[in-house]
Amino acid sequence: MNRLRGRVALVTGSSRGIGRAIAQAFAREGAAVVLNAARSIGDARTAAQAIGAGGGKAVAIQADVTRPAEARRLVAEAVRAFGRLDVLVNNAGINDRTPFREIDDDAWRRMMDVHVTGPFFAAQAAAEAMAQDGGVIINIASMRGIEPGTGAVHYNVSKAAVLMLTRCLARDLAPGVRVNAIAPGYTETAFHAKRTIADRQAIAARIPLGRFAQPEEVAKAAVFLASDDAAYVTGDTLIVSGGVVTR
């Protein structure tokens, strides 16, 4: 406990799912947390209030990080809220299973904006805020950025870009800012909750550990990377897929 005591963390797309679990885990480890949502800000505020009720510090800020100006504003408001920024988690994400031949300009652009453009500009602003004391950036990618499986092409390509962005930022921001990625596999989120029981059972049968991950398990990986336990880790990707994807 208290591995992040005294630090301030911003988690984008944290109104639910993996992002919310990361924000909650950071708060349990002593960090002041800035939650974020583009649309479901009510859920983010509820999560922030729950953290506060438990003795932690948290605020929720609405911003659409696909817009560079909004990403920069979000970082600036996070700094104003708590006086500094030590950790940025680029978690905001979308999923779209549109087949290759049906992907249009808007679908392609939206996927890249959410997964690549937003994280780039948020990282750029965060790195400036972290310049004096250093910090940590964690990009939430996907196992589908490593192994395509059955994922839609625009989703997979965007997540592969996240992995390269991570490596480039780790190079360019060293030694002051460490940058790593997490590549989750099948995780118990709203997206997978929509699947049929038969579909979920078929997927679980393909996972060596035999089950979907819980968001809290991905959050534990984020806590590790954000903490001093990972002080000599940068430019790497931690795969949390239950063995579906390895390297």
BELFENSUL-V279003 format. One line per field, one symbol per residue. burial: # if it has 24 or more other C-alpha atoms within 12 Angstrom, else .. A space follows every 10 residues. Layout:
burial->???
//
This chain:
burial->...####### ########## ########## ########.# #.######## #....##### ########.# #########. ...####### ######.... ......##.# ########## ########## ...####### #######... ########## #######.## ..##.##### #########. .......... ..##...... .######### #######... ..######## ##.##..
//
